[in-house]
Amino acid sequence: MYELIQGFQIAMMILMGIFSITMIIVVALQEGSNANLGAITGAAESFFGKNKAKSLESKFKRWTMIIAICILVSSIAFFVLSILKEQIPT
């Protein structure tokens, strides 16, 4: 049982690493909040350009939330597994 929990812990660490790298990539692909300031200076985009940017931006935000929830769940699972590992005699 000890080895099984240790295997799950290793799997959780690998998943957290993958989720973290994916989160970095998704956040890096997002545009900054200063990107929408073009309308103030008169550099407004066309209607289709605005909608395309908003839909892509909303997809990035959605993926950011999904990945953040995955990181949270895997961290909690790792913590629970570490508590279970301590309670099992070796």
Secondary structure, DSSP 8 states (H G I E B T S, - for coil): -HHHHHHHHHHHHHHHHHHHHHHHHHHHHS--GGGGGGGTTT----HHHHHHHHHHHHHHHHHHHHHHHHHHHHHHHHHHHHHHHHHS--
